[in-house]
Amino acid sequence: MDPSTQKAEVKRIFNRVAGVYDLLNHVLSLGEDLRWRRFVARCLRPGPTGRVLDVATGTGDLALAMAATGHHPQVVGLDLVPAMLARARDKAARRRARLPLVTGDGTRLPFADHSFDAVTIAFGIRNIPDRPAALAEMARVLVPGGHLYVLEFASPQRPWVRRAYHLYLGRLLPQIGGWISGDKASYQYLAETIMDFPSPTKFRRMMRQAGLVQPRSYALTRGIAWLHIAHREPRLA
Ligand SMILES: C[S@@+](CC[C@H](N)C(=O)[O-])C[C@H]1O[C@@H](n2cnc3c(N)ncnc32)[C@H](O)[C@@H]1O
């Protein structure tokens, strides 16, 4: 699939599943997804201005978890799909949280260079076909010394865990996703993006190629999810 067809497909999928996205996330990850996002929120160092951009914010769970931390960062959420942002907007209103939301593309961020102290993206980068462009854009909008946090799935390294996980992804996930959302094909596609996502080592290399420094990765839940952190080079005095 060429990148523009893939982007249109991703848009179609998230438009269709927006209404059941949160429920399915919690069911399919047995509630672990909430813990993973809370972990990112706890690791976040919002920096001196407290400006944080959450790319591919979806229904806003990570953005809202970060906004609720003691640092009180000013989080902005960006996503390609208005139907996902509508959910985030309702959720923020219910929690009386301030969460500015922007419709936009992660590969062409509508912000000036050095606009944010931190940028986050949770389970979004694997849905963006041009990952080098997205990483370069996220690096561009970071202040020198700013931090990038990427939460994403990966296939576990241990062979038996990997086999069991791929069986779950290939068979069970599309089945359950299909029952709840009525769209088995979308969940089949999402499962494939997880199985195809590069290993943490390869992903760290991509971060370096985008100009980010000191990348490191933390495994969550036996390496099913990973938090990758890297920095933009600090300005030399
Ligand atoms: C699996 S959801 C993750 C949502 C949220 N971050 C979370 O943790 O639940 C992936 C999100 O990426 C968004 N997305 C996909 N391609 C994008 C792009 N090129 N630019 C911005 N957002 C994009 C989708 O619309 C969707 O909301």
The ligand as a Gaussian input file, in Angstrom:
#p B3LYP/6-31G(d) Opt

LIG

0 1
 C       -4.191000       3.695000      18.219000
 S       -4.717000       5.362000      18.239000
 C       -3.886000       6.023000      19.652000
 C       -4.642000       7.146000      20.298000
 C       -4.117000       7.630000      21.650000
 N       -2.811000       8.229000      21.554000
 C       -4.102000       6.519000      22.688000
 O       -3.123000       6.372000      23.405000
 O       -5.133000       5.838000      22.810000
 C       -3.820000       6.040000      16.901000
 C       -4.202000       7.473000      16.590000
 O       -3.286000       7.967000      15.607000
 C       -3.979000       8.876000      14.796000
 N       -3.199000       9.094000      13.571000
 C       -2.923000       8.209000      12.595000
 N       -2.172000       8.770000      11.641000
 C       -1.929000      10.039000      12.033000
 C       -1.198000      11.129000      11.468000
 N       -0.568000      11.010000      10.296000
 N       -1.156000      12.288000      12.158000
 C       -1.806000      12.428000      13.338000
 N       -2.517000      11.434000      13.906000
 C       -2.593000      10.263000      13.273000
 C       -5.319000       8.178000      14.588000
 O       -6.319000       9.051000      14.124000
 C       -5.596000       7.642000      15.995000
 O       -6.341000       8.539000      16.747000

